[in-house]
């Protein structure tokens, strides 16, 4: 008996225009790490909860539904939306978490 496994369709990652501004205050040495981690974590099954990927309990200002924790000590956050029908992940914000404070684009936001 031969069983064929259907290959999972990857999600397309779409970055909001503001992401460039969000990355400016973050040391450039982390930019490729952030990009690579987002690609690794969100290309397949971005809507599956993991230790570092969680649905948000309440909506955030940018309309994000999910949060990805990444980087050294999980100090970075990527906020995103998942469109299951069109297989698109929209990254709407990237920030830095310092203790209980969240900074996006150099400005503190409620997080």
C-alpha positions in Angstrom: 0.0 0.0 0.0 1.3 3.4 -1.0 0.2 6.5 1.0 0.7 9.9 -0.6 1.0 12.8 1.8 -0.3 16.0 0.5 2.4 18.7 0.7 1.2 21.6 2.9 0.8 24.8 1.0 3.1 27.5 2.4 1.7 30.8 3.5 2.8 34.0 1.8 4.3 36.5 4.2 3.2 40.1 3.6 4.8 42.9 5.7 3.0 46.1 6.5 4.6 49.3 5.2 5.2 50.4 8.8 7.5 47.5 9.6 10.5 49.4 8.2 9.8 52.1 10.8 9.4 49.5 13.5 12.8 48.0 12.8 14.7 51.3 12.8 15.2 51.4 16.7 16.3 47.7 16.7 20.0 47.1 16.3 20.6 46.2 12.6 22.5 43.0 13.6 19.1 41.5 14.6 17.2 42.3 11.4 18.1 39.1 9.5 17.5 37.0 12.7 14.0 38.5 13.0 13.3 38.0 9.3 14.6 34.4 9.3 12.7 33.5 12.4 9.4 35.0 11.1 9.9 33.0 7.9 10.7 29.8 9.7 7.8 30.1 12.2 5.0 31.5 10.0 5.4 30.0 6.6 3.6 26.8 7.7 0.8 26.5 10.3 1.0 30.2 11.5 -2.4 29.6 13.2 -1.2 26.8 15.4 -0.4 27.8 19.0 3.1 26.9 20.2 5.3 27.9 23.1 6.4 31.1 21.3 3.3 31.6 19.1 0.0 32.6 20.7 -3.3 34.0 19.8 -3.8 37.4 21.4 -6.4 37.5 24.2 -7.6 41.0 23.2 -7.1 42.8 19.9 -4.1 45.2 19.6 -4.1 48.6 17.9 -2.7 47.3 14.6 -5.4 44.6 14.3 -3.1 41.8 15.1 -4.6 38.5 16.1 -1.4 36.6 16.9 1.9 37.2 18.6 5.2 35.5 17.8 8.0 35.7 20.5 11.5 35.5 19.1 15.1 36.5 19.4 17.5 36.5 22.3 15.5 35.9 25.5 12.3 36.2 23.4 12.8 40.0 23.5 11.3 40.6 20.1 7.6 40.4 19.2 6.0 40.0 15.7 2.3 40.7 15.6 0.4 39.2 12.7 -2.9 38.3 11.1 -3.7 35.0 9.3 -5.9 34.7 6.3 -6.6 31.0 5.9 -8.6 31.3 2.7 -5.9 33.1 0.7 -3.0 31.6 2.6 -1.5 34.9 3.6 0.1 36.0 6.9 0.2 39.8 7.3 3.0 40.9 9.7 1.5 44.2 11.0 4.0 45.1 13.8 7.4 44.2 15.1 8.5 45.4 18.6 10.7 44.9 21.6 9.5 43.6 24.9 11.3 44.8 28.0 9.9 43.2 31.1 6.2 44.3 31.0 6.7 47.1 28.5 6.3 46.9 24.7 8.1 49.2 22.3 7.2 49.5 18.6 9.0 51.9 16.4 10.7 53.4 19.5 7.4 54.3 21.1 5.8 52.5 24.1 2.5 50.9 23.4 -0.1 49.1 25.5 0.8 45.4 25.1 
